[in-house]
Every structure is written in C-alpha cells, then in structure tokens.
Amino acid sequence: FVDNPETFDGLIMLDECHKAKTIELDKNGNATNVGKGTSCSQTAAKVVELQNLLPRARVVYCSATSVSQPKNLGFMSRLGLWGPGTEHPLGFNQFLQGIDRLGTGAMELHAMHLKSIGAISARTLSYSACEFEMLDGVGSDKVREVYNSSAELWTDLHSQL
C-alpha cells in the first residue's frame, strides 16, 4: 500500500491501540522478547515496526482505555516524549527511568503537556441526564445463595487448571 516508505506521509490510525501496550523496547526503540508468554506481544511489536518503517507518517492513537502505567506508552513513539530533540534523547527506556525516578507527578505533568499542545484528548461522558435508583437485592438469601454457588464453582474450576 506504500510505494516508498521513506517518503510516505499519510495517516495511520491505530484504533483500540491499547492492545499494543504490552511492549518491551531495546535501546534503539525496537521490540524485544516478542511472542506468546513473553513481555512483548506480537501486536505491539508490529505497531512499533510499522511506525519505524514509515518515519514520516502521521499517527493517531485511539483508545477509550487510558494508560495505567508509564511502561504501556512504549508503542506511542510519535507523542514526542522521548527521542532526539527531547529531554530523553536516548529513547523510551530513558523516559521510563525518569518517570520512575520522579513519580506520579511527572506522569501528570506529561499528560497536562500533551493536552495543552493538542496531542491528547481525554473526555468523560456526562451524567447530567442520567437517573439512578438504588435497589437492595444483594442482602436477600436467594442472591447470597446464587453468589456463593457461583464462587464455589469458579474456585473448583480454577483448582483444575
């Protein structure tokens, strides 16, 4: 689909990109330890490979799931948080070490920065037109019996693994 990977400057839209969060990168930004049961998924490796193959492409990362840990940002190389011209020129691992050293506040500052430059958009659904009604059915004997039976079944199934 691309005649010349070096000059391609089209758009790559990665929907459900959180599926690429399981990533481990070497010092050159390439995926390492790829495969089933390892610290790097094949999906993540291919996402990184695609971005490395098309250096001029524009990339949009789409996900309804926010990043829960800084290490899950590894595939998002186009955010501009690491690499040449940033405060982490040696790559993602240097960025990760900085975040680990500085703590949660540093991650919040990076999120604020990305929002301020329009690189990230985080939205919450409004609850203004929602109506809620509290129902108390959890305390009934019938519900308790079903819950206990279900928990026992799952415990039995888990012990068989």
Secondary structure, 3 states (H helix, E strand, C coil): CCCCCCCCCCEEEEECHHHHCCCCECCCCCECCECCCCCECHHHHHHHHHHHHCCCCEEEEECCCCCCCHHHHCCCHHHCCCCCCCCCCCCHHHHHHHHHHHCHHHHHHHHHHHHHCCCCCCCCCCCCCCCCCCCCCCCCHHHHHHHHHHHHHHHHHHHCC
